[in-house]
Amino acid sequence: MPRFTHTLLASTTAILMGAMALHAQAETRVTYKSASAGTAYYQMGVELAEAIREGTDGDVVVTLEESQGSVQNVMEVMARQGNYVFTTPPGLVTRALEGTGPFAERQNPRFAEIRGLFPIPAITMHFVLADEQGSGGGVVDLDALEGKEILIGQGTFGAREAQRYLELFELIDKVEVANASIGSGPDALKNGQIDAFVTASSFPTPNVIETAASMPISLVTLSDEQIEETGAARQTIPAGTYAGVDEDVETTSLPVIAYTTSAMDDDTAYALTRTFWERRDAMAEEAAWWGSITHDMVGNIAGTLHPGALRYYDEAGIEVPDELR
């Protein structure tokens, strides 16, 4: 091989290797911890990771990790370094900062470093009834549960909330609570074994979609006064979300937030937050639950925002409560 050609090949190889090394250095890696594989929230993590990759042209790479739940996600703040992003209801962050609840015996100064980024789809309460008249419309008041056999399940957020609401609104002695797992709710409703079931998930939730596609259903809508009395966050399920439910449904939800810590640099937090909001509509075209996210949900964040996220919100003109700054 001529010396000139050999030198040219060596130079080209060196340039390519240098470019690859530069790209590797420029690439920002983020760990995202949400839920166990197979759950809706793990799937959201898959979708979010892809959206971040596309929205940053691959400059930010999100790696998913399985989780056993929100308490574990918060607990890991004690040991995690670098770009750690996790999801949790904001109430758990409040308890971590206070050193109460599951954190009473494991208080740690690193909890004070938790910082908010953006909301993700909330866990939304659905009270699903068979529409006996099949008249359409698909919306009924809470008192429509009176005299019904209702499946609420046990041991889940949805079951605890359903039990609380039945007691709060003095319905617990006016309904019959079915003794079965919540997973059997759709089939039991279709087979006439129960009159209603309760499920809590981001919407549109698959088991309600499946039920509404196979039989007429109604969803319970709460009044403003009832929502205020629950003390929970308001959530509107838009008309048309489920077949036959042609009016907005006012219900409640448990907000879920993507958090990080102050160990993340401002530019990375800014890029994640900006890309999330800029890709939200595209994500909603692929998975409808992203369409439930609105700017006013930023107010559900507990603690304070990461400065990088705050920079984006201020640039975009999105209202941020003073206590989050």
C-alpha positions as a Python dict, from the first residue, in 0.01 Angstrom:
ca = {
    (1, 'M'): (0, 0, 0),
    (2, 'P'): (144, 342, -91),
    (3, 'R'): (258, 547, 207),
    (4, 'F'): (21, 834, 113),
    (5, 'T'): (-283, 601, 111),
    (6, 'H'): (-179, 442, 440),
    (7, 'T'): (-142, 786, 600),
    (8, 'L'): (-478, 900, 463),
    (9, 'L'): (-655, 591, 601),
    (10, 'A'): (-492, 636, 940),
    (11, 'S'): (-593, 1002, 949),
    (12, 'T'): (-952, 923, 850),
    (13, 'T'): (-975, 652, 1115),
    (14, 'A'): (-842, 889, 1379),
    (15, 'I'): (-1095, 1155, 1280),
    (16, 'L'): (-1385, 906, 1294),
    (17, 'M'): (-1273, 773, 1631),
    (18, 'G'): (-1241, 1126, 1761),
    (19, 'A'): (-1590, 1216, 1639),
    (20, 'M'): (-1733, 905, 1804),
    (21, 'A'): (-1557, 987, 2130),
    (22, 'L'): (-1684, 1345, 2114),
    (23, 'H'): (-2042, 1221, 2060),
    (24, 'A'): (-2009, 979, 2352),
    (25, 'Q'): (-1892, 1265, 2571),
    (26, 'A'): (-2178, 1489, 2454),
    (27, 'E'): (-2443, 1221, 2514),
    (28, 'T'): (-2628, 1270, 2845),
    (29, 'R'): (-2756, 960, 3020),
    (30, 'V'): (-3059, 964, 3248),
    (31, 'T'): (-3196, 684, 3465),
    (32, 'Y'): (-3577, 675, 3482),
    (33, 'K'): (-3741, 469, 3758),
    (34, 'S'): (-4118, 438, 3761),
    (35, 'A'): (-4296, 104, 3804),
    (36, 'S'): (-4272, -269, 3741),
    (37, 'A'): (-4263, -405, 3386),
    (38, 'G'): (-4604, -477, 3236),
    (39, 'T'): (-4778, -185, 3408),
    (40, 'A'): (-4922, 124, 3242),
    (41, 'Y'): (-4663, 343, 3410),
    (42, 'Y'): (-4372, 132, 3286),
    (43, 'Q'): (-4517, 162, 2934),
    (44, 'M'): (-4533, 538, 2981),
    (45, 'G'): (-4163, 526, 3066),
    (46, 'V'): (-4094, 345, 2739),
    (47, 'E'): (-4289, 610, 2547),
    (48, 'L'): (-4125, 897, 2733),
    (49, 'A'): (-3775, 759, 2674),
    (50, 'E'): (-3843, 741, 2300),
    (51, 'A'): (-3988, 1094, 2297),
    (52, 'I'): (-3681, 1231, 2475),
    (53, 'R'): (-3449, 1051, 2233),
    (54, 'E'): (-3634, 1189, 1932),
    (55, 'G'): (-3676, 1537, 2077),
    (56, 'T'): (-3306, 1574, 2160),
    (57, 'D'): (-3172, 1401, 1847),
    (58, 'G'): (-3026, 1132, 2070),
    (59, 'D'): (-2829, 1374, 2286),
    (60, 'V'): (-3022, 1261, 2595),
    (61, 'V'): (-3057, 885, 2645),
    (62, 'V'): (-3311, 764, 2903),
    (63, 'T'): (-3261, 418, 3054),
    (64, 'L'): (-3561, 258, 3227),
    (65, 'E'): (-3535, 71, 3553),
    (66, 'E'): (-3808, -142, 3705),
    (67, 'S'): (-3944, -37, 4042),
    (68, 'Q'): (-4144, -193, 4322),
    (69, 'G'): (-4336, 130, 4376),
    (70, 'S'): (-4328, 498, 4455),
    (71, 'V'): (-4192, 463, 4810),
    (72, 'Q'): (-3889, 276, 4677),
    (73, 'N'): (-3841, 544, 4410),
    (74, 'V'): (-3820, 816, 4675),
    (75, 'M'): (-3606, 608, 4911),
    (76, 'E'): (-3342, 563, 4641),
    (77, 'V'): (-3276, 936, 4644),
    (78, 'M'): (-3060, 864, 4950),
    (79, 'A'): (-2804, 672, 4743),
    (80, 'R'): (-2847, 786, 4383),
    (81, 'Q'): (-2601, 1019, 4215),
    (82, 'G'): (-2622, 1206, 3885),
    (83, 'N'): (-2924, 1214, 3656),
    (84, 'Y'): (-3182, 1015, 3849),
    (85, 'V'): (-3547, 1071, 3748),
    (86, 'F'): (-3829, 897, 3930),
    (87, 'T'): (-4208, 912, 3946),
    (88, 'T'): (-4420, 940, 4258),
    (89, 'P'): (-4738, 1102, 4387),
    (90, 'P'): (-4642, 1443, 4531),
    (91, 'G'): (-4780, 1348, 4871),
    (92, 'L'): (-4491, 1104, 4919),
    (93, 'V'): (-4240, 1381, 4853),
    (94, 'T'): (-4412, 1591, 5118),
    (95, 'R'): (-4387, 1303, 5366),
    (96, 'A'): (-4020, 1248, 5281),
    (97, 'L'): (-3948, 1617, 5346),
    (98, 'E'): (-4141, 1602, 5673),
    (99, 'G'): (-3995, 1267, 5780),
    (100, 'T'): (-4339, 1117, 5829),
    (101, 'G'): (-4528, 809, 5709),
    (102, 'P'): (-4300, 551, 5542),
    (103, 'F'): (-4004, 786, 5594),
    (104, 'A'): (-4045, 834, 5970),
    (105, 'E'): (-3778, 575, 6049),
    (106, 'R'): (-3555, 658, 5753),
    (107, 'Q'): (-3512, 1034, 5748),
    (108, 'N'): (-3230, 1161, 5532),
    (109, 'P'): (-3102, 1510, 5442),
    (110, 'R'): (-3086, 1412, 5074),
    (111, 'F'): (-3465, 1420, 5054),
    (112, 'A'): (-3431, 1799, 5068),
    (113, 'E'): (-3254, 1778, 4730),
    (114, 'I'): (-3566, 1645, 4549),
    (115, 'R'): (-3674, 1876, 4266),
    (116, 'G'): (-3981, 1866, 4039),
    (117, 'L'): (-3976, 1841, 3660),
    (118, 'F'): (-4320, 1780, 3504),
    (119, 'P'): (-4651, 1595, 3560),
    (120, 'I'): (-4730, 1260, 3404),
    (121, 'P'): (-5079, 1101, 3368),
    (122, 'A'): (-5261, 1088, 3701),
    (123, 'I'): (-5422, 785, 3866),
    (124, 'T'): (-5787, 867, 3794),
    (125, 'M'): (-6093, 730, 3973),
    (126, 'H'): (-6353, 559, 3751),
    (127, 'F'): (-6690, 446, 3890),
    (128, 'V'): (-6828, 228, 3608),
    (129, 'L'): (-7195, 122, 3601),
    (130, 'A'): (-7395, -88, 3361),
    (131, 'D'): (-7625, 147, 3172),
    (132, 'E'): (-7945, -46, 3234),
    (133, 'Q'): (-8155, 169, 3005),
    (134, 'G'): (-7890, 176, 2733),
    (135, 'S'): (-8002, 532, 2674),
    (136, 'G'): (-7656, 675, 2607),
    (137, 'G'): (-7511, 990, 2754),
    (138, 'G'): (-7312, 777, 2989),
    (139, 'V'): (-7299, 1009, 3292),
    (140, 'V'): (-7478, 959, 3627),
    (141, 'D'): (-7462, 1111, 3974),
    (142, 'L'): (-7307, 937, 4273),
    (143, 'D'): (-7647, 845, 4416),
    (144, 'A'): (-7697, 613, 4117),
    (145, 'L'): (-7486, 365, 4317),
    (146, 'E'): (-7759, 323, 4580),
    (147, 'G'): (-7891, -32, 4593),
    (148, 'K'): (-7618, -160, 4360),
    (149, 'E'): (-7365, -438, 4404),
    (150, 'I'): (-7028, -278, 4344),
    (151, 'L'): (-6681, -429, 4311),
    (152, 'I'): (-6403, -212, 4453),
    (153, 'G'): (-6124, -467, 4507),
    (154, 'Q'): (-5882, -442, 4796),
    (155, 'G'): (-5530, -331, 4881),
    (156, 'T'): (-5498, -75, 4601),
    (157, 'F'): (-5521, 303, 4588),
    (158, 'G'): (-5850, 272, 4397),
    (159, 'A'): (-5999, 35, 4653),
    (160, 'R'): (-5900, 258, 4944),
    (161, 'E'): (-6040, 568, 4774),
    (162, 'A'): (-6363, 393, 4677),
    (163, 'Q'): (-6413, 276, 5035),
    (164, 'R'): (-6340, 627, 5163),
    (165, 'Y'): (-6589, 786, 4922),
    (166, 'L'): (-6865, 537, 5005),
    (167, 'E'): (-6819, 618, 5373),
    (168, 'L'): (-6774, 993, 5319),
    (169, 'F'): (-7099, 1024, 5122),
    (170, 'E'): (-7291, 783, 5347),
    (171, 'L'): (-7336, 519, 5080),
    (172, 'I'): (-7155, 234, 5250),
    (173, 'D'): (-7480, 97, 5399),
    (174, 'K'): (-7673, 157, 5077),
    (175, 'V'): (-7459, -58, 4848),
    (176, 'E'): (-7339, -417, 4852),
    (177, 'V'): (-6962, -448, 4814),
    (178, 'A'): (-6877, -753, 4605),
    (179, 'N'): (-6607, -990, 4729),
    (180, 'A'): (-6385, -1046, 4426),
    (181, 'S'): (-6061, -919, 4274),
    (182, 'I'): (-6086, -596, 4077),
    (183, 'G'): (-5941, -771, 3772),
    (184, 'S'): (-6269, -958, 3729),
    (185, 'G'): (-6472, -635, 3723),
    (186, 'P'): (-6528, -597, 3348),
    (187, 'D'): (-6631, -961, 3296),
    (188, 'A'): (-6850, -962, 3606),
    (189, 'L'): (-7025, -646, 3488),
    (190, 'K'): (-7081, -786, 3138),
    (191, 'N'): (-7216, -1111, 3285),
    (192, 'G'): (-7458, -929, 3515),
    (193, 'Q'): (-7289, -1058, 3831),
    (194, 'I'): (-7234, -702, 3959),
    (195, 'D'): (-7388, -364, 3884),
    (196, 'A'): (-7073, -153, 3899),
    (197, 'F'): (-6699, -160, 3956),
    (198, 'V'): (-6434, 94, 4050),
    (199, 'T'): (-6094, 118, 3887),
    (200, 'A'): (-5813, 371, 3923),
    (201, 'S'): (-5565, 426, 3643),
    (202, 'S'): (-5453, 686, 3396),
    (203, 'F'): (-5718, 736, 3132),
    (204, 'P'): (-5825, 607, 2891),
    (205, 'T'): (-5781, 288, 3090),
    (206, 'P'): (-5791, -42, 2896),
    (207, 'N'): (-6043, -226, 3114),
    (208, 'V'): (-6298, 57, 3081),
    (209, 'I'): (-6236, 81, 2704),
    (210, 'E'): (-6297, -293, 2676),
    (211, 'T'): (-6616, -278, 2884),
    (212, 'A'): (-6759, 23, 2700),
    (213, 'A'): (-6693, -146, 2366),
    (214, 'S'): (-6898, -451, 2462),
    (215, 'M'): (-7193, -301, 2654),
    (216, 'P'): (-7355, 36, 2739),
    (217, 'I'): (-7193, 190, 3047),
    (218, 'S'): (-7221, 504, 3257),
    (219, 'L'): (-6954, 678, 3463),
    (220, 'V'): (-7020, 860, 3790),
    (221, 'T'): (-6956, 1234, 3776),
    (222, 'L'): (-6904, 1426, 4100),
    (223, 'S'): (-7029, 1773, 4186),
    (224, 'D'): (-6791, 2056, 4270),
    (225, 'E'): (-6892, 2027, 4635),
    (226, 'Q'): (-6828, 1651, 4641),
    (227, 'I'): (-6485, 1690, 4483),
    (228, 'E'): (-6395, 1956, 4739),
    (229, 'E'): (-6516, 1732, 5020),
    (230, 'T'): (-6291, 1444, 4909),
    (231, 'G'): (-5986, 1667, 4936),
    (232, 'A'): (-5850, 1504, 4621),
    (233, 'A'): (-5734, 1666, 4297),
    (234, 'R'): (-6002, 1734, 4036),
    (235, 'Q'): (-5979, 1541, 3710),
    (236, 'T'): (-6195, 1582, 3400),
    (237, 'I'): (-6239, 1283, 3171),
    (238, 'P'): (-6337, 1447, 2842),
    (239, 'A'): (-6654, 1350, 2658),
    (240, 'G'): (-6590, 1076, 2406),
    (241, 'T'): (-6299, 920, 2593),
    (242, 'Y'): (-6508, 603, 2627),
    (243, 'A'): (-6774, 472, 2390),
    (244, 'G'): (-7119, 595, 2487),
    (245, 'V'): (-6992, 845, 2746),
    (246, 'D'): (-7079, 1162, 2557),
    (247, 'E'): (-7039, 1420, 2834),
    (248, 'D'): (-6742, 1530, 3043),
    (249, 'V'): (-6699, 1331, 3362),
    (250, 'E'): (-6580, 1519, 3671),
    (251, 'T'): (-6392, 1291, 3906),
    (252, 'T'): (-6079, 1287, 4122),
    (253, 'S'): (-5726, 1166, 4078),
    (254, 'L'): (-5394, 1108, 4247),
    (255, 'P'): (-5138, 1327, 4067),
    (256, 'V'): (-4811, 1164, 3961),
    (257, 'I'): (-4500, 1372, 3902),
    (258, 'A'): (-4159, 1314, 3744),
    (259, 'Y'): (-3893, 1428, 3991),
    (260, 'T'): (-3515, 1446, 3996),
    (261, 'T'): (-3263, 1587, 4243),
    (262, 'S'): (-3040, 1892, 4260),
    (263, 'A'): (-2754, 1665, 4141),
    (264, 'M'): (-2892, 1703, 3787),
    (265, 'D'): (-2743, 2002, 3605),
    (266, 'D'): (-2971, 2283, 3491),
    (267, 'D'): (-2926, 2222, 3118),
    (268, 'T'): (-3031, 1856, 3146),
    (269, 'A'): (-3338, 1942, 3354),
    (270, 'Y'): (-3426, 2214, 3103),
    (271, 'A'): (-3386, 1974, 2808),
    (272, 'L'): (-3599, 1704, 2970),
    (273, 'T'): (-3878, 1946, 3064),
    (274, 'R'): (-3880, 2131, 2733),
    (275, 'T'): (-3877, 1809, 2532),
    (276, 'F'): (-4155, 1656, 2740),
    (277, 'W'): (-4392, 1946, 2674),
    (278, 'E'): (-4291, 1988, 2310),
    (279, 'R'): (-4345, 1617, 2243),
    (280, 'R'): (-4662, 1583, 2452),
    (281, 'D'): (-4903, 1612, 2156),
    (282, 'A'): (-4704, 1366, 1946),
    (283, 'M'): (-4704, 1119, 2237),
    (284, 'A'): (-5081, 1164, 2275),
    (285, 'E'): (-5130, 1065, 1912),
    (286, 'E'): (-4964, 732, 1991),
    (287, 'A'): (-5104, 681, 2344),
    (288, 'A'): (-5411, 880, 2445),
    (289, 'W'): (-5325, 906, 2816),
    (290, 'W'): (-5068, 1178, 2742),
    (291, 'G'): (-5353, 1395, 2622),
    (292, 'S'): (-5472, 1426, 2982),
    (293, 'I'): (-5168, 1637, 3077),
    (294, 'T'): (-5233, 2011, 3105),
    (295, 'H'): (-5017, 2305, 3213),
    (296, 'D'): (-5220, 2365, 3527),
    (297, 'M'): (-5105, 2024, 3659),
    (298, 'V'): (-4768, 2185, 3731),
    (299, 'G'): (-4940, 2322, 4041),
    (300, 'N'): (-4972, 1965, 4177),
    (301, 'I'): (-4594, 1936, 4222),
    (302, 'A'): (-4480, 1919, 4586),
    (303, 'G'): (-4154, 2072, 4705),
    (304, 'T'): (-3976, 2297, 4456),
    (305, 'L'): (-3904, 2286, 4085),
    (306, 'H'): (-3558, 2216, 3950),
    (307, 'P'): (-3408, 2548, 3831),
    (308, 'G'): (-3365, 2405, 3482),
    (309, 'A'): (-3734, 2311, 3466),
    (310, 'L'): (-3833, 2652, 3604),
    (311, 'R'): (-3630, 2819, 3330),
    (312, 'Y'): (-3840, 2639, 3069),
    (313, 'Y'): (-4173, 2723, 3237),
    (314, 'D'): (-4081, 3090, 3258),
    (315, 'E'): (-3967, 3097, 2894),
    (316, 'A'): (-4288, 2923, 2781),
    (317, 'G'): (-4510, 3154, 2988),
    (318, 'I'): (-4652, 2864, 3191),
    (319, 'E'): (-4786, 2978, 3527),
    (320, 'V'): (-4590, 2845, 3825),
    (321, 'P'): (-4706, 2889, 4186),
    (322, 'D'): (-4467, 3099, 4395),
    (323, 'E'): (-4406, 2815, 4641),
    (324, 'L'): (-4253, 2601, 4364),
    (325, 'R'): (-3985, 2857, 4275),
}
